[in-house]
Amino acid sequence: MSTFEQKVEAFFKQADKDNSGTVSKLELCKVLINAGDGRTVCEINDWFDEIDSNKDGCMTLEELKKALNLRDPRSVQEAELRAVFKDLDVDCSGQLTVEDLRKVLAKTGQADKAAKYIEQVDINKDGKVDIEEFIKAWRAGL
C-alpha cells in the first residue's frame, strides 16, 4: 500500500467519527474545517456530492479513493492548493525551499528529488517556489 493510500485511509478513519464505515457530509465538513482546509461549507458539500457516486448521502472509502485517483489536477480548487502549499512550507516562510521539500519527501523516501522538483517549478529562478508558482505548476500538470 502506498503512502498516499495510507494517508487517505487515515483521513477517512478520522472523518468517520461514528465508525460506520461511511462519512456523512457533516463528518467531512467537521474534519476539513478542523484541519484548516479553507474551503467553505458549500464547497465541501459540492466536493462530497462529486465523491458520493451512488448518491446515497454517504461517502465510502472506495468512493473517496476513486475520486482522488480520477481527479484532473486542473480541477483542484485554489483553496486546496493553498492548503497543500501551507503543509509543504514547513518553515512558514511563504516559499518552498529545497530544504522544506526534503523534509516532506523524506517521509516517502524521496528526499533526493527535492532540488529537481524545486528547479522544475521555480519560474523566476530564485531557488524557491512561491504560492503562485506552485499553483501554475499544478495547473500545468508538472
Stockholm file with secondary structure:
# STOCKHOLM 1.0

chainA/1-142         MSTFEQKVEAFFKQADKDNSGTVSKLELCKVLINAGDGRTVCEINDWFDEIDSNKDGCMTLEELKKALNLRDPRSVQEAELRAVFKDLDVDCSGQLTVEDLRKVLAKTGQADKAAKYIEQVDINKDGKVDIEEFIKAWRAGL
#=GR chainA/1-142 SS CCHHHHHHHHHHHHHCTTCSSEECHHHHHHHHHHTTCCCCHHHHHHHHHHHCTTCSSCEEHHHHHHHHHHCCGGGSCHHHHHHHHHHHCTTCSSEECHHHHHHHHHTTTCGGGHHHHHHHHCTTCSSCEEHHHHHHHHHHTC
#=GC SS_cons         CCHHHHHHHHHHHHHCTTCSSEECHHHHHHHHHHTTCCCCHHHHHHHHHHHCTTCSSCEEHHHHHHHHHHCCGGGSCHHHHHHHHHHHCTTCSSEECHHHHHHHHHTTTCGGGHHHHHHHHCTTCSSCEEHHHHHHHHHHTC
//
